[in-house]
Amino acid sequence: MATDNEKSRKIVVLGFRAVGKSTLTVQFVENHFVDSYYPTIENTFTKAIKYNGQEYQCEIIDTAGQDEFSILNSRHAVGIHGYVLVYSITSKSSLEMVKIIRDKIVNYTGSEWVPMVLVGNKSDLHLQRQVSEEEGRELAHQWSCPWTEASAKHNENINLIFEMLLAESEKLAGTDAAPKGGCIIC
């Protein structure tokens, strides 16, 4: 239970299958890389995060891979404070799927803007790149959300993802706890 000095946040990690949603989440929560692939049904993790002088108790829902036929579960839309939308830089189709997922979120919530961070995962596989940094940046710009590339394998930008999402959720909460002065696209 969140205390007066601690805020509670529910975060959902969404994306096409095999983009690394679980590896990002496990790297963030447990500080280790999961090398094997087992399709996720759904897992929930909790982690206390100190951000901008405030303690947040985060419940992170790691979802099963989404496809165009998946129905956005109400559990992934009601009472959620933010979304991490993940695509793989090695898969153009995963970027296209993230667009469909975002449209489903917007339709379900009835709001054109919801707190989210767009993440191009597997940046360590740059030789297999199918999605350019510019494509990711441009999509995030269209959606008015932060973007970064990350590598769960090398623990690059993993903490940043969740810090950016907390900043976005604070905008919606009206407290705007985001640090002033600086770009949040990395």
Summary of the structure (lengths in Angstrom):
residues: 186
radius of gyration: 15.3
end to end distance: 33.2
largest distance: 47.8
contacts: 565
relative contact order: 0.19
helix: 34%
strand: 27%
